Amino acid sequence: MTEVEDKDDHYLIHNHSGSIYTCYKSREGMSGMSSSVFNKWQSDAKLKVNEGVSIQCVPIEDYFKAHPTS
């Protein structure tokens, strides 16, 4: 991600490839496919917790507090 624009009801998320994604604030969450991949990553990370590996889902508001939008 190279830039995030905070609009009234959505975010415009600019990617390194030049793509721009529209993410509506009222629709935050994961699709079934994304959820399945995330759960697999969490399972894999639990096997490597002694190596300092972890994965978590962070609410978008918390992410933007640490990475202010334009």
C-alpha angles and dihedrals in degrees: 000000000000102000141001122205116201108216127178099270103005147027126241107215116197116207129206089249091061094256118135119209124201111215116185115218092220092057104053113149143074133289118234090261094049091047091052092051092045092051090051091051090050091051091049092048092053088061089056100041089117087060092054095257118146138151131199140170111243122202109248092238090059091049092052092049087061094038109036118212127232 
